[in-house]
Amino acid sequence: MKGLLVPVIAMTMLLTACGGGQKAGKSQVLKLSHNHADGYPVDRAYKKFAELVAQKSGGRYTVEIYPSAQLGDQRASLELAQSGVLHFAHINTAVLEGFDSIYGVLNLPYIFKDYAHYRAVMDSPKVRQIFEDTLPKGFVPVIYLEGGARSFYTKDKPINTPDDLRGLKIRVQDSPTSIEMVRLLGGTPVAMNFSEVYTALQQGVIDGAENNAPSLITTGHAEVAKNFSLNNHMRLSDILVVGGDFWKSISEEDRAMFRESANETIEFFAGVWDADEKLAFKEAEEKYNVKITHPNTELFRAKVFPMHEAMAKKDPRFKELIDYIKTLEK
Ligand code: GCU
């Protein structure tokens, strides 16, 4: 039922409200879709982006935000952006891998040593070029938002070593890299959309999932998953993409205005994320009685590190990016 309802609602909303960029007064309305709750850090970033765009364009553009996957999950909304129905779509680098496999490199477990390394890579001209190169596929990433380090959370027992994952069904995003990671660690990966995880946890369809602390809280997963084991396996980004047709239809000055707004949003977000992540850890322990543990990350790293070499062997582009990422490690 839900699978049918969402596209119907989405299409009705788009046809009645969007019209592919209809003008409200003198302002062109631009639809932005994401899958987080209203008020989640990502949502606040997009509100900031909307504010900056309104300001810098002198009100010529109005960005309208549709949270909570109202316009479909990440894959569906990216497809809507590709086909020109939506202007901006939010997608995690994990799911983006299904549209361009180069993003799999950024999803490799333990590829980033720490936050500073992650920022250096994401801000590098090489990654910015990868963003630009996606235009022939019908979209261009314009904003990346850090998602902290992801770790396992489970219902019944903490994950202290990879062996503890044996026999457990762990939800991952629909990404070959995430699936392979859980498999190598000994668990059973189950790919599903973010919005389906709460019920799946509750009904025992899965035994756990992996994510960052703010996601554990805002989704209600902390009501069910009481063990959060900080093995910090991946640092994934949320990406805001702009639809290719819209991007090509506007002037170079307007593209520069959107880029400036996007870059200011990235900086704004750094402060938002840190504060929210700290708060989420506190809430997990104090409000939801989640037991936070700190397993030896080396045990996890050792099992999945061969993924770097295997990825490098798949394509010279991947190897070049992996080698480059390693040069930025301090
Ligand atoms: C994070 C991320 C989302 C993503 C989610 C997931 O919350 O911010 O963009 O959809 O993880 O695991 O699906």
Residues whose N, C-alpha, C, O or C-beta is under 5 A from the ligand:
A	BS01	GCU	N92 G147 Q173 F194 E210 S215 D238
